[in-house]
Amino acid sequence: MNLSVALNFYPVGVAPSKVGPHHTFLLYNQCDGYHIAFGRWDEEGAFEGFFDFLGESEYRDDFYEAWAGLPDCNDVLFPAFGSRPSRAALALKAIDRAKEPSASSRIAGQEKKETPNGNV
């Protein structure tokens, strides 16, 4: 089976949009080649950067020369499974959940709300 996918590479100064279909990216570095990265955006949709698969280490702008959005493998390789979330989509959800306050801290925050008479 041969598969051809067109990749459009962009320079460092161009940020990907969250609206597009790409959440997994290919970064090109002249020293050691290609790296898979995940994009991260804030609540307003502003691009925060490219991160490793754990979402912990950011690829700084001086690390890579160009980037390209990768297609969702489920849609390209396995159209029958296109409705199932890809690993990239699951990783992005995990990263977003990690950025949210935990359920216990939300509950604790609710318990400390002030009552109408001023008590905590």
Secondary structure, DSSP 8 states (H G I E B T S, - for coil): --------EEETT----TTSS--EEEEEETTTEEEEEEEEE-TTS-EEEEE-TTS-SEE-TTT-SEEEEE--HHHHH-GGGTTS--HHHHHHHHHHHHHS--HHHHHHHHHT---TTS--
